[in-house]
């Protein structure tokens, strides 16, 4: 382990901020804290923490990706880039050890932190507030008089206004990225006594007039900030998070309570209420407190709703600590423990510490990250058990778990003195895992076996995550090593085994964000109108290709439809049209697609050079280490058929020598800069370039490119 150098650098910049800000805020200090992966690299494997890995639970029936194939998939998944050659070489030589060292490097890449923010935004949906003044408009200008500071200092600079808004919007996700980057216990996303600001956000929220835009070497970079008078509790006290899950006079924080249970404990309170109810019945006075049909949920939800009492509908702190009387709603508390009077103004900090020490926090985190990285939902064949039916289900009281959510037995001792699993450096024993829930007795036996296998692996991952002091990078590593991430193929199976193995597999339709990154990583070009324009799949076609806007569209489409299929075909043609001439214009040692063949090389289905070039394309675009003869033959056939037809058209002058206008190369595809004359390509007199376009387009439209 080694000390984080980023921490040292951040502190230097922070002190510059303090000098300019005076006493308006306090920069959270950062200690020289050891990290598990700090010294680990492909050049220093001895410094790497190692994993026991996972056996193949269906050896002989389930085929797993090789270690190098796993590396490629992981690198594309975690950073949107292909692995470096030295990472490939080390993984090929050392197998799992080489992969783990490569993962340590990958998880230090800034693109990895962007990916984790993307993953968590799929849950928190706070990116709803990106763009225009969506985040700024949430906040009260009376409380934050400098909110629109840019209107006076930079009245004509739209970029400054946008950066300010987006800096405010990204605060909760930047907290997550910071905790992961510094390898702090992931529980700190709840217990952090600070928030994350950059120069633009600090100007709005704190409003010290002397802070210039351009503070330090990276004014857009976020750092830890403690706002005096605000009892920070990580994400729970983020204005963006609180606004995304708002309250009202009638809801009175119940929505926030429900989402806290869902996000951080993997408990869907709504399932407790899945009972037939007579709508014509008299529910009586104050049914949420007195009617069993309502209290089945509200007994769990309402005390936690009370813990948000200091935060108003705009997500702003009042510090009043006032709540309703016990005749109207249950008093603030959690899991049968009442909020002490002395903690009323810091109620969410009190709540956060109990969430963080609960074993279900690890369970919820594993579920979120597992589903985010594999694209697979965790198999659930259990029966929802409402709180009032849980008594007596847990034989061992030391296990805790979900037992007694509405009673006194607790959820794994959260209300006791068991500590936080060493998160405070005390070395106390980590909290126990919750017991397995009750399985639906009518479930298919094959699914039950699949569930048991999956739970065994997930509980192992969960325990390793806890044992690492909640190191998020350990969690990611364990998921990548698991057979659920590495599953590749299965032998011919019986119907029962087919059902049982249905939870494994890599055939996941890539999201618009994933596909965008993969296009650039594999072809060296972007799919965009111009270099200075956004990628199509992140702008014009995001929603059409199954993406979300975190506002009106919050669920991703995971099965392709006709529109998505048409977009994929268009992408394949247009990217090939752009990438092939661009690649051929470079020196051979700089080419990604065609390092060993030139654009004027005659094409023949018997040519070894052509065959090798096709094999390279399969490896580059589809990740195939060994290409079958049938696959090679199919792609060669596309190439040669296009070549022959095109040359016939050239001969009878029905096909022009010039490339179609969008395919002509005059400017650098990535920068837009004018290319020197010798690199420009606007004609294809032998029809070789267009034939290669057909082959590349064919591979880009392959399901193995569109899926991962």
MARGUVEX-295555 format. One record per residue: residue in three letters; x, y, z of N, C-alpha, C in turn. Coordinates in steps of 0.1 Angstrom, whole numbers, plus 5000, padded with zeros to 4 digits. Example, Ala and Ser with C-alpha at 12.3 -4.5 7.8 and 13.67 -1.06 7.14 Angstrom:
% MARGUVEX-295555
ALA513249435078512349555078513249675078;SER512849785071513749895071512950005079;
END
This chain:
% MARGUVEX-295555
UNK500849885000500050005000500950125000;UNK500450234995501150364995500250474997;UNK500850595001500150715003499650774990;UNK498450824989497950884977498551024975;UNK499251034963499851164959498751264956;UNK497651214951496551304947496151384959;UNK496151324971495751394983496651504986;UNK497951484985498951594987498751714978;UNK498551674965498351784955497051854958;UNK495951784962494751844964494751944976;UNK495551904986495651994998496352124994;UNK497352124985498052244981497152334975;UNK496252284966495352364959494252414969;UNK493952334979492952374988493352494997;UNK494652505000495152615008495052745000;UNK495252734987495152854979493652904980;UNK492752804980491352844981491052914994;UNK491652855005491352915018491853055019;UNK493053085013493553215014492653315007;UNK491953274996491053364989489653364995;UNK489253255001487853245007487853295021;UNK488953315028488953365042488253255050;UNK487353295059486653205068485353165063;UNK485053185051483653155046483453005046;UNK484452925045484252775045485552715050;UNK485352585053486552515057486852395047;UNK488052385042488452275033488652155042;UNK488052045039488251925046489651875044;UNK490351855055491651805054491751665048;UNK492951625043493051495038494351435044;UNK494151325051495351265057496051175047;UNK497251145050498051045042497550905045;UNK496550865037495850745040496350635030;UNK496650515035497050405027495950355018;UNK496250305006495250244997495750104994;UNK494750024991495049884987495749874974;UNK495349954964495849944951496850054947;UNK497250134956498150244953499450204946;UNK500050104952501350064946501249954936;UNK500049904934499849784925499849834910;UNK500549764902500549784888501149664880;UNK501049674867501649564859503149554861;UNK503749654865505249664867505549634882;UNK504649614890504849594904503749504910;UNK503649384904502549294908502649244923;UNK503849254929504049204942503249304952;UNK502949424948502249514956500749504955;UNK500249404947498849394944498149304955;UNK497049354960496149264968495549164959;UNK495549034963495148934955493748874959;UNK493048824950491748764952491848614951;UNK491048544958490948394957490148354944;UNK489548454937488848424925487648334928;UNK487048274917485848194918486048064910;UNK485647954915485647834906484447844897;UNK484547774886483447764876482347674882;UNK481247724886480247634892479647534883;UNK479847544870479347444860480447404851;UNK481547354857482747314850482347204840;UNK482747224827482447124816481147164809;UNK480347254814479147294808479147444804;UNK479747524813479747664812481147704808;UNK481347764796482647814791482847964796;UNK483947994801484248124806485248194796;UNK485248324796486148404788487648374793;UNK488548374784489948364789490348484797;UNK491448484803491848594811492048724802;UNK492648704790492848814781491548864776;UNK490548774773489248814769488548894780;UNK488748844792488148914804488649054805;UNK490049064803490649194803490049294793;UNK489849244781489349334771487849384775;UNK487049284779485749314783485749414795;UNK486549394805486649474816487049614813;UNK488149624804488649754801487549834793;UNK486849774784485849844777484649884786;UNK484349794795483249824804483549934814;UNK484849934819485150024830485750154825;UNK486250164813486850284808486450324794;UNK485850234787485550254773486750254764;UNK487850184768489050174760489450034760;UNK490250004749490849874748492049874758;UNK492449754763493549744772494849784765;UNK495849834773497149864767497849734764;UNK498749734754499449614750500249554762;UNK500849634770501549564781500649494791;UNK499349544792498449474801497949344794;UNK497749344781497449224774498549124776;UNK499849164774500949074775501049014789;UNK500949094799501049044812499948954816;UNK498748984812497648894814497748764807;UNK498248764795498448644787499548554794;UNK500548614800501648544807501248494821;UNK500548574828500348544843498848514846;UNK497948514836496548484839495948574849;UNK495248514859494548594868495348704875;UNK496548674879497448774885497748894876;UNK497948864864498148974854496949054852;UNK495748984852494549054850494249154862;UNK494549104874494349184886495249304886;UNK496449284882497349404882496949504871;UNK496449454860495949544849494649614854;UNK493849544861492649614867492949724876;UNK494049704884494449814893494849944885;UNK495549924874495850034865494550094859;UNK493750014854492450054848491650134858;UNK491650094870490850164880491450294886;UNK492550334880493150464883492950564872;UNK492350514861492150594849490950684852;UNK490950814849489850904851488550854845;UNK488750784833487550734827486750634835;UNK487450564844486850474854485950544863;UNK486350654868485550734877484350794870;UNK484550834857483350874849482350764848;UNK482850644846481950524844481150494857;UNK481850514869481150484881480050594884;UNK480350714880479350824881478150794872;UNK478450744860477350704851476550594856;UNK477150494862476450384868475550424879;UNK476050514888475150554899474150654895;UNK474450734884473350824879472150744874;UNK472350614870471250534866470250514877;UNK470750524890469950514901469450644907;UNK470350734909470050864915469350964906;UNK469750954893469051034882469251184884;UNK470351224891470651364893471151434881;UNK471551364871471951424858470751494851;UNK469551474857468451554852468751704852;UNK469551744861469751884863470951944855;UNK471551864847472651914838472051994827;UNK472752094823472352184811471552304816;UNK471652404808470952534811471152574825;UNK470052604832470152644846469352554855;UNK469252424851468352334858468752314873;UNK470052304876470452294890470352424897;UNK470752534891470652664898469252694902;UNK468252664893466852704896466252624908;UNK466952524913466452454924466752524937;UNK467752614937468252674949467652814952;UNK467652854964466952974968467953094968;UNK467653194959468653304958468653394970;UNK467653384979467753454992468853395001;UNK468853265001469853195009471253195003;UNK471253194989472553194982472553314973;UNK472753434978472653554969473653564958;UNK474753484959475753484948475553374938;UNK474353314938474053194930474353214916;UNK473953334910474153364896475353464895;UNK476453434902477653524902478153554888;UNK477953454879478553474865477853574857;UNK476553614861475853714853476553854854;UNK477253884865477954004866479453994862;UNK480053884866481553874863481753824848;UNK480853744843481053694829479653694822;UNK479053804819477753814814477553754800;UNK478653754792478453704779479053564777;UNK479453504787480153374786479253264790;UNK478553194780477653084783478352964789;UNK479652944785480352834791480452844806;UNK480752964811480852974826479552944833;UNK478452994827477152964832476852814832;UNK477152754821476852614820477752534830;UNK479052564831479952504840479452514854;UNK479052634858478552654871477352564874;UNK476352564865475152484867475552334868;UNK476352284859476752144859477552104870;UNK478352194876479152164887478252144899;UNK477252224901476252204911475552074910;UNK475152044897474351924895475151794898;UNK476451794895477251674897477751654911;UNK477351734920477951724934477851584940;UNK476651524940476551384947477351284939;UNK477351284926478151184919479651214920;UNK480051334921481451364924481951314938;UNK480951314947481351254960481551104959;UNK480751034952480950894949482350874943;UNK482650954932483950934925485150964935;UNK484951064943486051094953486250984963;UNK485250924968485350814977486050694971;UNK485650664958486350554951487750584948;UNK488050714943489350744939490350734950;UNK489950784962490850784973490750654981;UNK489950564977489850434983489450444998;UNK488550535000487950545013486850445014;UNK486450405027485350305028484150365020;UNK483450285012482350325004481250375013;UNK481150335025480150385034480250545036;UNK481350595032481550745033480650825024;UNK480050755014479050825005477850875014;UNK477750815026476650845035477150925047;UNK478350895052478850955064479751075062;UNK480051105050481051215047480551345053;UNK481451405061481051535068481551655059;UNK481451635046481851735036480951715024;UNK481051815015480551805002481651824991;UNK481251824979482251834968481951954959;UNK482852054959482752174951483952194942;UNK483752264931484852314924484752474925;UNK485652544918485552684919484252744915;UNK483652694904482352744899481252724909;UNK481152604915480152574925480352654938;UNK481652664942481952744954481452884953;UNK481652944941481253084939479753094941;UNK478953004937477553014938477052984952;UNK477552884958477052844971477652924983;UNK478852974982479453044993479653194989;UNK479953224977479853364972480953454977;UNK482153404978483153504982483653574969;UNK483553704969483653774956485053774950;UNK486053744958487353754952487853624945;UNK487053524945487453394938487453414923;UNK488553414916488453424902488153284895;UNK487553294884487453174876488853144870;UNK489253024872490652994869491452964881;UNK490852964893491552934905492352804904;UNK493652814907494452694906494652644892;UNK495252534891495552474878494252404872;UNK493252374880492152304875490852354882;UNK490352464877489152524884487952434883;UNK487852344873486752254872486952124881;UNK488052114887488351994896487652014909;UNK487051904914486251904926487151874938;UNK486851934950487551914962486651914974;UNK487051854985486251844997486051985003;UNK484852015007484452135013483452115024;UNK483752175036482752175047482152315048;UNK480852315047480152445048479752465063;UNK480252575069479952595084478452595086;UNK478052525097476652525101475852415094;UNK476452345085475652245078476152105083;UNK475252025088475751885093475651795081;UNK476751795073476851705061476651565065;UNK475851495056475751345057475851285043;UNK476951315036477151255023476051295014;UNK475551195006474551204996473251245002;UNK472951195014471651225021471351375022;UNK472451455023472251605025472551685012;UNK472751615001472951674988471651744983;UNK471751874980470551944975470051874962;UNK470951824954470551764941469751634944;UNK470351554953469651424957468251454963;UNK468251544972466951584979465951634970;UNK466351714960465351764950464951654940;UNK465851564937465451454928464351364934;UNK464351364947463351284954462651374964;UNK461751454959461251574967460251534977;UNK459951634986458851614996457751714993;UNK456751715001455651805000454951815013;UNK453851895014453151905026452451785030;UNK452051705020451351575023452251455023;UNK453251465015454251345014455151345026;UNK455451465031456351485043457551385044;UNK458351395034459651315033459451165032;UNK458251115030458150975028458850915016;UNK458750995005459450954993460950944995;UNK461551045002462951035006463250915014;UNK462450885024462550765032462550635024;UNK461550625015461450505007462750484999;UNK463250594992464450584984465650554992;UNK465750605004466950565012466950415015;UNK465750355019465750215021466050135008;UNK465650184997465850114984467250124979;UNK467850244980469250264975470250204984;UNK470050214997471150185006470950065015;UNK469750005014469549885022468849775013;UNK468649805000468049704991466649654997;UNK465949745002464549715007463549795000;UNK462649734993461549804986460349804996;UNK460149915002459049925012457649895005;UNK457549934993456249914986455849774985;UNK456849674985456449534985455749494997;UNK455949565008455249525021453749545020;UNK453349635011451949665009451249584998;UNK451949484993451249414982450249314987;UNK449149364993448149284998446749334993;UNK445849244991444549284986443849374997;UNK443349484993442749585002441349614997;UNK440349625005438949665001438949815000;UNK438849864988438850004986437650074992;UNK436550004994435350065000435350065015;UNK436350005021436449995036436650135042;UNK436250145054436550265062437850255068;UNK438850345064440150335069440350405082;UNK439350475087439450535100440250665100;UNK440350715112441150845113442650815113;UNK443350895105444750885104445250745102;UNK444850685090445150545087446650515087;UNK447450605083448950575082449450545096;UNK448750585107449250555120448450445127;UNK447150425122446250335129445750215122;UNK445650225108445050115100446150015096;UNK446049885099447049785096447349785081;UNK446349815072446649805058447649915054;UNK447750015062448650125059449950115067;UNK449750085080450950075089451949975084;UNK451549875076452449775072453649835064;UNK453449945058454550025052454950145061;UNK454050215066454350335073455050315086;UNK454950205092455650175104457150175102;UNK457550135090458950135086459350265080;UNK458550325072458850445064458850575072;UNK457850595080457550725086458650765096;UNK459150675105460250725114461450775106;UNK461850715095462950765087462550895080;UNK461350905076460851035070461151145080;UNK460951125093461151225103462551265104;UNK463551185100464951215101465351315091;UNK464451345081464751445070464151575074;UNK463651595087462851705091463551845089;UNK464851845089465651965089465852015074;UNK465451945064465751975051464351995043;UNK464252115038462952155032462752095018;UNK461652145012461352084998462352124988;UNK463152224990464252264981465552204984;UNK465652114994466852054998467752135006;UNK467252245013468052335020467852305035;UNK468952325043468952295057468352415065;UNK467452385074466852485083467352475097;UNK467752355101468252335115467252345126;UNK465952345122464952365132464652245140;UNK464852125134464652005141463251985146;UNK462252045139460852025144460151915136;UNK459251845143458551735136457151735142;UNK456251655136454851645141454751575154;UNK453651585160453351515173453151375170;UNK453251285181453151145179451751095176;UNK450751185178449351155174449151165159;UNK450051225152449851245138450751145130;UNK452051125134452951045127453950985137;UNK454550875134455450815143456750905144;UNK457250915156458450995158459650955151;UNK460651045148461851015141462650895147;UNK463150815139463950705144464250605133;UNK464850495136465250395126465350255133;UNK464550165127464650025132464350005147;UNK463350075151462950065165463750155175;UNK464750225170465550315178465050455176;UNK464750525186464250665185465450755184;UNK465250865177466250965175466451045189;UNK467651045195467851115207467551265205;UNK467051335215466751475214467951555211;UNK469051515216470351595214470851585200;UNK470251495192470651475178469651525168;UNK468651605172467651645163468051735152;UNK469051825155469551915144470551845135;UNK470951725138471851645130471351505127;UNK469951505125469251375124469751285113;UNK470151345101470551265090471951215093;UNK472751275100474051225104473851095113;UNK472951115122472650995131472150875122;UNK471250905113470750805104471850745095;UNK472650825090473750785081474650685087;UNK475050705100475950615107475250485109;UNK473950475110473250345112473150275098;UNK472850355088472850295075474150235071;UNK475250305074476550265070477050135078;UNK476550125090476950005098476049885096;UNK475049895087474149795085474649695074;UNK474649565077475149475066474349485053;UNK473149525053472449545041472949655032;UNK473749745038474349845029475349775019;UNK476149685024476949615015476149535004;UNK475049475009474249395000473649484989;UNK473149604993472649694983473649744973;UNK474949764978475949814969476349704959;UNK476549584964476849474955475849454944;UNK474549464948473449454938473549564928;UNK473749684932473849804922474949784913;UNK476149754918477349744909477349614901;UNK476849504906476749384898475849404886;UNK474649454889473749484878474249584868;UNK474949684873475549784864476649734855;UNK477449644860478649594852478249474844;UNK477349394848476949274840475749294831;UNK474949394834473649414827472649304830;UNK472849224841471949114845471349154858;UNK469949134859469349154871469549034880;UNK469749054893469948944902468648864903;UNK468748734903467648644904466948654917;UNK465648684917464948694930463748594929;UNK463748494937462648404938462048394952;UNK462348504960461948504974460548564975;UNK459948544986458648594989458748724998;UNK458248834993458248955002457648935015;UNK458348975026457848955039457649095046;UNK456349125048456149255055456649255069;UNK456949365075457549375088456749305099;UNK455449315098454649255109454549105108;UNK455149045098455148895097456548835099;UNK457448915103458848875104459248805117;UNK458448825127458848775140459048625139;UNK460148575145460448435146461048375134;UNK461348455123461948395111463448385112;UNK464048455121465548445122465848365134;UNK466448245132466748165143467948215151;UNK468948265145470048315151470048465153;UNK469748515165469648665166470848735162;UNK472048675163473248735160473348775145;UNK472548695137472648725122471948855118;UNK470948895126470249015123469449005110;UNK469949065100469349065087468049155087;UNK467049105080465849185078464849165090;UNK465249075099464249045110463949165118;UNK462649175120462149275129462249415125;UNK462149445112462249585107461249675114;UNK460049625117459149705124459049685139;UNK459949605144460049575159461249615165;UNK461649535175462849575183464049495181;UNK463949385173465149295171466249355162;UNK465849445154466849515146467249455133;UNK468049515126468549475113470049445114;UNK470449345121471849315122472549405132;UNK471749445142472449515153472749665150;UNK472049725141472349865137472049955149;UNK471149925158470950015169471849985181;UNK472749895180473549855191474949915190;UNK475949845196477249895197478249815189;UNK477849745179478749655172479749735163;UNK479549865161480549935153480249935138;UNK481149985131481049995116482049915108;UNK482349805114483249715107484649765104;UNK485149835113486449885112486650015104;UNK485450075100485550195091486250305098;UNK486250315111486850415119488350385122;UNK488850275117490150235119490350165132;UNK489250125139489350065152489649915151;UNK489449865139489649715137488549635143;UNK487349695146486249615151485749515141;UNK485049415145484649305137483549355127;UNK483649325114482649375105481249315108;UNK480249385105478849335108478649205100;UNK477849115106477448985099476549015087;UNK476648915078475748925066474348885071;UNK473348945064471948905067471648755062;UNK470748685069470448555065469748545051;UNK469748435045469048415032467548435035;UNK466848505026465448515027464648385024;UNK463348395026462448275024462148265009;UNK462448145004462248114990460748074987;UNK460248124976458848094972458747944970;UNK457847874977457847724976457347674962;UNK456747764954456247714941457247744930;UNK458447784933459447814922459947694915;UNK460247714902460847604894462147554901;UNK462347424903463547374910464847414903;UNK464847424890466047474883466347614886;UNK465347694887465647834891466047844906;UNK465547754914466047754928467547714929;UNK467947624921469347584921470147704915;UNK469647764905470447884900470547994910;UNK469448014917469448114928470448084938;UNK470547954943471447914953472947934949;UNK473147904936474547924931474848074931;UNK473948154926474148294925474348354938;UNK473548314948473648374961474948344968;UNK475448224966476748184971477848274966;UNK477848304953478848384948478648534952;UNK477448574952477148714956477548744971;UNK477248644979477548654993479048654995;UNK479748574987481248574988481748714984;UNK481248774973481648904969481349004980;UNK480148994986479749084996480749085008;UNK481048965012481948945024483349005021;UNK483848975009485149025005485149185004;UNK484049235000483849385000483949435014;UNK483249375023483249415037484649405043;UNK485249285041486549265047487649355042;UNK487449415030488349515025488149655030;UNK487249665041486849795046486049875036;UNK485249805029484249865019485049935008;UNK486149875003486849934992486149904979;UNK485650004972484849984960485549914949;UNK486849934948487649874938487749724940;UNK487749684952487749534955486449474950;UNK485349544952484049504948484049484932;UNK484549584925484649574911485449464906;UNK486649444912487549334909486849204910;UNK486149184921485549054924484449024914;UNK483649124910482649104900483249064887;UNK484349134883484949104870485548964870;UNK485948914882486548774883485448674883;UNK484248714886483148614888482648554875;UNK482148434876481648364863480448444857;UNK479848524864478748604858479248704849;UNK480348764851480948854842481748784831;UNK482248664834483148594824482448494816;UNK481148464819480448354811480448384796;UNK480748284788480948304774480048214766;UNK479948094769479147994761478847874770;UNK477847794765477447674772477347564762;UNK477647444767477547324759476047294756;UNK475747214747474347174745473747124758;UNK472647184762472047154775470647104774;UNK470247034785468946994787468047114790;UNK466747104789465847214792466047264806;UNK466247174815466447214829467747294831;UNK468847244825470047314826470047444819;UNK469347454808469147574801468547684809;UNK467447644817466847734826467847774837;UNK468547674842469447704854470547794850;UNK471047784837472147864833471748004827;UNK470448024827469948144821470348274827;UNK470848264840471348384847472748424843;UNK473448334835474748364831474748414816;UNK475748484812475848534799476348674797;UNK476948694785477548824782476748894772;UNK475648844767474948904756474049024761;UNK474749134764474049254769474149364758;UNK472949414754472949524745473649644751;UNK474549704744475349814749474449934750;UNK474650014760473950144761474550244751;UNK473850354749474350454740475750494744;UNK475950514757477250554763478350454760;UNK478050324763478950214761479350204746;UNK478350204737478550194723479350304718;UNK479150424722479950544718481350524721;UNK481650484734483050464738483750344730;UNK482950244727483450124720483850164705;UNK482950244699483250284685484550354685;UNK484750454693486050534693487250444697;UNK487050354707488150274711488650174700;UNK487750124693488050014683488350074669;UNK487750184665487950234651488750354650;UNK488950424662489750554661488950674657;UNK487650664654486850774651485550774659;UNK484950894659483650904666482550904656;UNK481350864660480150884652479551014655;UNK479851114648479351244650479251324637;UNK478551434637478351514625479651584622;UNK480351634631481651694630482451674642;UNK483751694642484551674654484151764666;UNK483651884662483251984673481751954678;UNK481151854673479751824676479751704685;UNK478651684694478551574703478351444694;UNK478751334700478451204694476951184692;UNK476551124681475151104678474451034689;UNK475050924695474350844705474350914719;UNK475051024720474951094733474051224731;UNK473551244719472851364717471551334709;UNK471551334696470451324688469651184690;UNK470451084691469850944691469950874705;UNK470250954715470350884729469150814733;UNK467950884732466750824736466250714726;UNK466450744713466050644703466750514704;UNK468050524710468750394711468650344725;UNK467650374732467350304745467950374757;UNK468550494755469150564767468150634775;UNK468650704785467850784795468250934795;UNK467351014799467651154801467651194816;UNK467351094824467351114839466151204843;UNK465251234834464151314837462851244834;UNK462451254821461151194817461451044813;UNK462651014809462950874805464050834815;UNK463650734824464550694835464850544834;UNK464250474825464550324824465150304810;UNK466250234810466950194797466250084790;UNK466250094777465649984769466749874767;UNK466549754770467549654770467349554759;UNK466149554752465949474740465749564728;UNK466449534717466449624705465049624699;UNK464649734693463449744685463849784671;UNK462849814663463049844649463849974647;UNK463550074655464250204654465750184658;UNK465950104668467350084673468150004662;UNK467449904656468149824646468549914634;UNK467650004630467950094619469150184622;UNK469150234635470250324639471550244639;UNK471550124643472750044643473250024629;UNK472349994620472849984606473450114600;UNK472750224604473250354599474650384605;UNK474750354618476050364625477150284618;UNK476850164615477850074609478350134596;UNK477450174587477850234575478650364576;UNK478050454584478750584585480050584592;UNK480250494602481450484609482550424600;UNK482150314593483050254583483450354572;UNK482550434567482750534557483850634563;UNK483750674575484650764581485950704585;UNK485950584591487150524597488150464587;UNK487550404576488450324567489450424560;UNK488950534553489950624547490850684557;UNK490350724569491150784579492250694583;UNK491950564585493050464589494050444579;UNK493650434566494550414555495450534553;UNK495050654557495750774555497050784564;UNK497050704574498150704584499250614580;UNK500450634586501550534584501150404590;UNK501650294584501150164588501250134603;UNK502350184610502550164624501550234633;UNK500850334627499850414635498450364632;UNK498250274623496850224620496350134630;UNK495050144632494350054642493649944634;UNK493149974622492349874615493149794605;UNK494149864598494849804587496349814588;UNK496949764598498349784600499249704590;UNK498749604584499549514575499049504561;UNK498249604557497749594543497549744539;UNK497749774526497649904521496349914512;UNK495950044510494650064503494650024489;UNK495850014483495949974469496249834467;UNK496349754478496649604476495449534470;UNK495649464459494549394452493949294462;UNK492649274460491949184469491549054463;UNK491848944470491548814465491148724477;UNK490248634475489848544486490948434488;UNK491948424480493048334482494248394488;UNK494248524490495348604495495548584510;UNK496748544514497048534529497048664535;UNK497448774528497548904533496048954536;UNK495148924527493748964529493248884541;UNK493548754542493048674552493548724566;UNK494748754567495348814579494748944583;UNK494449024573493849154576492449144581;UNK491649044576490349014581490448964595;UNK491348874598491548824611491848934621;UNK492649034617492949144626491649224629;UNK490849244618489549324620488649244630;UNK488649114629487749044639488349054653;UNK489649054654490149074668489949214673;UNK490149314664490049454668488649484672;UNK487749454663486349504665485449404673;UNK485749274673484849184680485549114691;UNK486849134693487549074704487848934703;UNK487748874691487948734689489448694688;UNK489948624698491348584698491548474687;UNK490648384686490748284675489448294667;UNK489648314654488548334645488348204638;UNK487048154638486748034631486848054616;UNK487047934609487047934595485747994589;UNK484647954595483347994589483248154590;UNK483648204602483648354604484548424594;UNK485748374592486648434583486048434569;UNK485548314565485048294552483848394549;UNK482948414559481848504557482248644555;UNK483248694563483648834561484448854548;UNK485248754545485948754532485048764520;UNK483948684521482948684511482348824509;UNK481948894520481449024519482449124512;UNK483749104516484749194510484849174495;UNK485049044491485249014477484049044469;UNK482849014474481649044466481549194463;UNK481749274473481749414472482849464462;UNK484049404463485149444454484849404440;UNK484349284437484049244424482949334417;UNK481849354425480749434420481249584417;UNK482049634426482549774425483449784413;UNK484349694411485249694399484449674386;UNK483449594386482549584374481949714371;UNK481449784381480849914379481750024375;UNK483050014380484050104375484350084360;UNK484349954356484649914342483549964332;UNK482349954336481250004327480850144330;UNK481550214340481350354343480050384350;UNK479450284356478250304363478550344378;UNK479750324382480250354395481350454394;UNK481250574401482350674400483550634407;UNK484750694403485950664411485950744424;UNK485250854425485250934437484450864448;UNK484950884460484150834472482950924474;UNK481950874480480750954484481251064493;UNK480551184492481051304498481351284513;UNK480451224521480751204535482051124538;UNK482451034528483550944531484951014527;UNK484851124519486151184515486851244527;UNK488151234526489051264537489851394534;UNK489551504539490351624538490851684551;UNK490051644562490351694575490451584585;UNK491251604596491451504606490051474612;UNK489751344613488351304617488151334632;UNK489251344640489151374654489351514658;UNK490151584651490451724655489751834646;UNK489451784633488951884624490051964616;UNK491251944620492352014614492551964599;UNK492952064591493252024577494451934576;UNK494251824568495351724566496251764555;UNK497551724556498451754544497951674532;UNK498451724520497951674508498151524506;UNK499251474511499551334509498651244517;UNK497951294527497051214535495551224531;UNK495351314522493951334517493551224508;UNK492251174509491751074501490351114497;UNK490151124484488751154479488351064468;UNK489250974463488950884452489350744456;UNK488750654449489050504451489050434438;UNK490150464430490050414416490050264414;UNK490550184425490550044424489349974432;UNK488550054438487450014446487849924459;UNK489149944463489549864475489049934488;UNK489050064488488650134500487150104503;UNK486350114493484950084495484649944498;UNK485449854493485249704496485649684511;UNK486649754516487049744530485949804539;UNK485349914534484249974541483149874543;UNK482849804533481749704533482049594544;UNK483349554544483749454554483649504568;UNK484149634570484149694584482649714588;UNK481849764579480449784582479749654586;UNK480049544579479549414582479849374597;UNK481149404601481549364614480949464625;UNK480849584621480249684631478749664633;UNK478049594624476649564626476449424632;UNK477549354635477549224641477049234655;UNK476249134660475649144673476749144684;UNK477949084681479049084690479749224692;UNK479449314682479949454684478849534692;UNK477649514689476549584695476249534709;UNK476549414712476449354725477749334731;UNK477849314744479049284751478849164760;
END
